[in-house]
């Protein structure tokens, strides 16, 4: 049976704010979680449609948490980068979703080999994400959340951290003493 609230994103999803090797607390006092922001190009209409269907399925499944009906002011996780983050160019032309989990997500490369080196999976690389949507009703907040299952890196991208790689900053130095040995 297919899980109506689970989505595998398209191959052009870009990962941002990737905290997928160690849990991270957004603010003091919060429980540390594994998390990533998924930047989904608006042209990826297939993924966006799947996400919207999964959110609707989560709303239906969540009615019991909300007294049998869907609240009018429900918070949903799919957000428009052009509207909400106009000052961040990586969000231009994208929707975004923040996904998180208490357990470490599985992280693999294109050949399904586990990625264990944090420098290989970083904010700015591209791939696919396995996510699930769920209803919540906690501390007066009602909405649909996004759980993080697994990640697949498919290609490199410009790092979003602003930090450069050593191999991009330096050239190989030919040491004459080493060549004489």
C-alpha positions as CSV (number, residue, x, y, z in Angstrom):
1,X,0.0,0.0,0.0
2,X,1.4,3.4,-1.0
3,X,1.9,6.0,1.8
4,X,-0.1,9.1,0.7
5,X,1.9,11.4,2.9
6,X,5.4,10.3,1.7
7,X,7.2,12.1,-1.2
8,X,10.5,11.5,-3.0
9,X,11.5,14.9,-4.5
10,X,12.9,15.4,-8.0
11,X,16.6,15.3,-8.9
12,X,17.0,19.1,-8.9
13,X,16.3,19.7,-5.2
14,X,19.0,21.8,-3.6
15,X,19.9,21.3,0.0
16,X,20.4,24.3,2.3
17,X,21.0,24.6,6.0
18,X,22.0,20.9,6.1
19,X,22.4,19.6,9.6
20,X,22.3,15.9,8.7
21,X,25.4,14.4,10.3
22,X,24.8,15.9,13.8
23,X,21.6,17.1,15.4
24,X,21.3,20.9,15.7
25,X,19.1,23.1,17.9
26,X,17.7,26.1,16.1
27,X,17.6,28.1,19.3
28,X,18.6,27.7,22.9
29,X,16.4,25.3,24.8
30,X,15.1,23.5,21.7
31,X,15.7,19.8,21.3
32,X,18.5,19.2,18.7
33,X,17.3,17.6,15.5
34,X,18.6,16.6,12.1
35,X,17.4,19.1,9.6
36,X,17.6,20.4,6.0
37,X,15.9,23.0,4.0
38,X,14.8,21.7,0.6
39,X,14.9,24.2,-2.3
40,X,12.6,22.9,-5.0
41,X,12.6,24.7,-8.4
42,X,9.1,26.0,-9.3
43,X,9.6,24.3,-12.7
44,X,9.6,20.9,-11.0
45,X,5.8,20.8,-11.2
46,X,5.8,17.0,-10.7
47,X,7.4,17.3,-7.2
48,X,5.3,20.3,-6.3
49,X,2.1,18.4,-7.2
50,X,3.2,15.4,-5.2
51,X,4.0,17.6,-2.2
52,X,0.6,19.3,-2.4
53,X,-1.2,16.0,-2.6
54,X,0.8,14.6,0.4
55,X,-0.1,17.8,2.5
56,X,-3.8,17.3,1.7
57,X,-3.5,13.6,2.7
58,X,-1.9,14.7,6.0
59,X,-4.7,17.2,6.6
60,X,-7.3,14.5,6.2
61,X,-5.3,12.2,8.4
62,X,-5.0,14.9,11.0
63,X,-8.7,15.8,11.4
64,X,-8.9,13.7,14.5
65,X,-6.2,15.9,16.1
66,X,-8.2,19.0,15.3
67,X,-11.6,18.1,16.6
68,X,-12.8,16.4,13.4
69,X,-12.2,19.3,11.0
70,X,-9.4,21.0,9.2
71,X,-8.6,24.4,10.9
72,X,-8.9,27.5,8.6
73,X,-5.5,29.0,9.7
74,X,-3.5,25.8,9.4
75,X,0.3,26.2,9.0
76,X,1.7,24.3,6.0
77,X,5.4,23.6,5.2
78,X,5.5,24.4,1.5
79,X,6.6,28.1,1.2
80,X,7.4,30.4,-1.7
81,X,11.1,31.5,-1.7
82,X,10.4,34.5,-4.0
83,X,7.8,35.9,-1.4
84,X,9.5,34.9,1.9
85,X,13.2,35.1,1.1
86,X,13.5,37.8,-1.6
87,X,17.0,38.8,-0.3
88,X,18.5,35.3,-0.6
89,X,19.3,34.5,-4.3
90,X,19.3,30.7,-3.8
91,X,15.6,30.9,-3.0
92,X,14.7,32.7,-6.2
93,X,12.4,30.6,-8.4
94,X,12.0,28.0,-5.7
95,X,9.6,26.7,-3.2
96,X,11.2,25.6,0.1
97,X,10.4,23.2,2.9
98,X,12.2,22.7,6.2
99,X,12.3,19.0,7.0
100,X,13.6,17.5,10.3
101,X,14.0,14.3,12.2
102,X,15.0,13.0,15.6
103,X,16.9,10.1,14.0
104,X,19.8,10.6,11.6
105,X,18.7,10.4,8.0
106,X,20.2,7.9,5.6
107,X,22.6,9.7,3.2
108,X,23.7,8.1,0.0
109,X,25.3,9.1,-3.3
110,X,24.1,8.4,-6.8
111,X,25.3,4.7,-6.6
112,X,23.4,4.3,-3.2
113,X,26.8,4.2,-1.3
114,X,26.5,5.6,2.2
115,X,28.1,9.1,2.5
116,X,29.9,9.3,5.9
117,X,32.2,12.3,5.2
118,X,30.3,15.6,6.1
119,X,32.3,17.5,3.5
120,X,30.7,15.4,0.7
121,X,27.1,16.4,1.6
122,X,26.8,20.1,2.2
123,X,24.5,23.1,1.8
124,X,24.5,23.8,-1.9
125,X,24.7,20.3,-3.4
126,X,21.8,18.7,-5.3
127,X,19.8,15.5,-5.1
128,X,16.6,13.9,-3.9
129,X,15.0,13.7,-0.5
130,X,12.5,11.3,1.0
131,X,10.1,13.2,3.2
132,X,6.8,12.6,4.9
133,X,4.1,15.0,6.0
134,X,2.2,14.8,9.3
135,X,-0.4,16.7,11.3
136,X,0.5,18.3,14.6
137,X,-1.4,20.1,17.4
138,X,1.0,21.2,20.1
139,X,1.1,24.2,22.4
140,X,-1.7,26.0,20.5
141,X,0.0,25.5,17.1
142,X,-1.8,23.4,14.5
143,X,-0.4,22.5,11.2
144,X,1.4,20.1,8.9
145,X,5.0,19.3,9.5
146,X,7.6,17.7,7.3
147,X,9.7,14.7,8.5
148,X,13.1,13.9,7.0
149,X,13.7,10.3,6.0
150,X,16.6,9.9,3.6
151,X,18.8,12.0,1.3
152,X,20.6,11.2,-2.0
153,X,23.3,13.5,-3.3
154,X,23.3,13.4,-7.1
155,X,25.7,16.3,-7.9
156,X,27.8,19.1,-6.5
157,X,26.7,22.7,-6.4
158,X,28.1,26.0,-5.3
159,X,28.4,25.8,-1.5
160,X,25.9,28.1,0.3
161,X,28.0,28.5,3.4
162,X,30.2,31.1,1.7
163,X,33.2,29.0,2.6
164,X,35.6,27.9,-0.1
165,X,37.3,24.5,-0.5
166,X,41.1,24.4,0.0
167,X,41.6,22.9,-3.5
168,X,39.8,26.0,-4.9
169,X,42.0,28.4,-2.9
170,X,45.5,26.9,-3.5
171,X,47.6,25.4,-6.2
172,X,49.8,22.4,-5.9
173,X,53.3,23.5,-4.9
174,X,56.1,21.7,-6.5
175,X,58.9,21.5,-4.0
176,X,62.3,21.2,-5.6
177,X,63.7,19.3,-2.6
178,X,61.0,16.7,-2.9
179,X,61.6,16.2,-6.6
180,X,65.3,15.5,-6.0
181,X,64.5,12.6,-3.7
